[in-house]
Amino acid sequence: NTKFKISYNSDMSNIIGIYTTGENGKVVINDLNPKVIYIQEVEVPDNLILDTEVHSIVVKPNDTTTYTATNSWKQGRIKAIKKDKETGKVVKKDGTVFDIYNSSNNKVSSMTTNVEGIATSELLDYGIYYIKESKAPNSYTIKAEVSENININENGKIYEIIVTNTRVKGKVIISKEDSKTGKKVQGEGSLQG
């Protein structure tokens, strides 16, 4: 389903036709005049970057000439920002690790937050991904849930996601002992939060 425009003119005027590749990625064009032919992509599958440059080949009499087009995949990055669930502020600690999974649930990469609490992935190919936290900074719990799906479908785009975590909380019990009765507790208090 890649479409090519063919012309005898370098400015692509008076096109001979638009031809679409089949399942094997090829298209055969017969009965071309033996001369320079100009070729330009006009449509590619969604995962590829369109090459709009005009290319040329020379068609020789009684011969088959081959032109091969090569396209790069669209790629993007995921940027995760770590925030405190209660305060909504960025957790400015490094070391939070997020694992990146593709739509087949295969781990493809990992990324780690910097001292600003931000992690940015390497370039990821066109597709659907999600992230899962595998290591949290000190005093925070690991978020067990996975993120929503991130659909990388634009080349060069950074897809931002916010990940919130709760602090690890503890409890302090204060008790008072009477010096005359020994260790018998006289009362109890606790601190909230």
C-alpha positions in Angstrom: 0.0 0.0 0.0 2.8 2.4 -0.8 1.9 4.7 -3.6 4.4 6.1 -6.2 3.9 8.9 -8.7 5.8 8.3 -12.0 6.7 11.0 -14.6 9.1 11.6 -17.4 9.6 15.2 -16.0 11.7 16.1 -13.0 9.1 18.5 -11.8 6.6 15.6 -11.7 4.3 17.3 -14.2 2.3 15.2 -16.7 2.5 12.1 -14.5 2.3 8.7 -16.2 0.3 7.4 -13.3 0.2 6.6 -9.6 1.1 3.0 -8.7 0.5 1.0 -5.5 2.7 -1.8 -4.1 1.1 -5.1 -3.4 1.5 -7.4 -0.4 5.0 -8.2 -1.4 6.0 -4.5 -1.4 6.5 -4.4 -5.2 4.7 -3.0 -8.2 5.6 -3.6 -11.8 5.1 -0.9 -14.4 5.3 -2.0 -18.0 5.7 -0.2 -21.4 7.8 2.7 -20.2 9.9 4.7 -22.7 13.6 4.0 -22.5 14.7 7.3 -20.8 15.0 8.9 -17.4 12.0 8.2 -15.2 11.2 10.3 -12.1 9.6 8.6 -9.1 8.1 10.2 -6.0 6.3 8.6 -3.0 2.9 10.0 -2.4 1.6 7.6 0.3 3.1 5.1 2.8 1.7 2.9 5.5 1.0 4.8 8.8 4.1 3.5 10.6 6.6 4.9 8.0 7.9 8.4 7.2 6.9 9.6 3.7 9.9 10.4 1.4 8.8 13.3 -0.7 12.1 13.6 -2.6 12.0 13.0 -6.3 14.2 10.1 -7.4 15.3 9.2 -10.9 16.3 6.0 -12.7 17.2 5.2 -16.3 15.0 2.8 -18.2 17.0 0.9 -20.8 15.5 -0.7 -23.9 14.4 -4.3 -23.5 15.6 -4.4 -19.9 14.0 -4.4 -16.4 15.1 -1.6 -14.2 14.6 -1.8 -10.5 14.1 1.0 -8.0 14.0 0.3 -4.3 12.6 2.8 -1.8 13.7 2.8 1.8 11.7 4.5 4.5 12.4 5.0 8.2 9.9 4.2 10.9 8.1 6.9 12.8 9.7 7.2 16.3 8.9 9.1 19.4 9.8 9.2 23.1 7.9 8.8 26.3 8.5 11.3 29.1 7.3 10.4 32.6 7.0 13.0 35.3 6.9 11.6 38.9 4.5 13.5 41.2 3.4 13.2 44.8 -0.2 12.1 45.0 -1.1 14.2 48.0 0.7 17.5 47.1 0.6 17.2 43.3 4.2 18.4 43.3 7.0 16.8 41.3 9.1 14.4 43.3 12.5 15.8 42.6 14.5 12.6 43.3 16.4 10.5 40.8 16.3 6.7 40.6 12.6 5.9 39.9 12.6 3.2 37.2 9.8 2.7 34.7 9.7 -0.3 32.4 8.3 0.2 29.0 6.1 -2.5 27.4 4.7 -2.9 23.9 1.1 -3.9 23.0 2.2 -7.6 23.1 3.1 -7.1 26.8 6.9 -7.5 26.1 9.3 -5.3 28.0 11.2 -3.3 25.3 13.1 -0.7 27.4 13.4 1.1 30.8 13.9 4.7 31.8 15.0 6.3 35.0 14.1 9.7 36.5 16.8 12.3 36.9 17.1 14.6 39.9 14.2 16.7 38.6 11.9 13.7 38.8 11.7 13.3 35.0 12.5 10.2 32.9 12.7 10.2 29.1 12.8 7.1 27.0 15.0 6.3 24.1 13.5 6.5 20.7 10.6 4.0 20.4 9.2 2.8 17.1 5.6 3.5 15.9 3.2 1.5 18.1 1.3 1.3 21.4 3.2 1.2 24.7 2.5 1.4 28.4 4.8 1.9 31.3 5.0 0.3 34.8 7.0 1.5 37.7 9.5 -1.1 38.9 11.5 1.0 41.4 10.3 4.0 43.5 12.5 6.6 45.3 13.0 6.3 49.0 10.0 7.1 51.1 7.5 6.3 48.2 5.5 3.2 47.4 5.8 1.5 44.0 2.8 2.2 41.9 1.5 -1.2 40.9 -0.9 -0.1 38.2 0.2 0.3 34.6 -0.2 3.6 32.8 -2.8 4.2 30.1 -1.8 3.3 26.6 0.6 5.6 24.8 0.2 5.6 21.0 3.4 6.7 19.3 2.1 7.7 15.9 4.0 11.0 15.1 7.6 11.2 14.3 9.8 13.1 16.8 7.0 13.7 19.2 7.5 13.4 23.0 4.5 11.8 24.7 4.2 13.1 28.3 2.7 11.1 31.1 2.3 11.9 34.8 2.8 9.1 37.4 1.6 9.8 40.9 2.8 7.9 44.0 2.0 7.9 47.7 4.5 8.4 50.5 5.3 5.5 52.8 3.7 6.4 56.1 4.4 5.1 59.5 2.9 5.3 63.0 4.4 6.5 66.3 3.0 5.3 69.6 3.9 7.4 72.7 3.3 5.8 76.1 4.0 7.1 79.6 5.2 4.9 82.4 4.9 5.6 86.1 8.2 5.4 88.0 6.4 4.0 91.1 4.3 1.3 89.4 7.0 0.2 87.0 6.0 -0.3 83.4 2.3 0.0 83.7 1.0 2.3 81.0 -0.7 5.4 82.3 -2.0 6.6 78.9 -1.5 6.4 75.2 -1.2 8.9 72.4 -0.6 8.7 68.7 0.3 11.2 65.9 -1.8 11.4 62.8 -0.3 11.7 59.3 
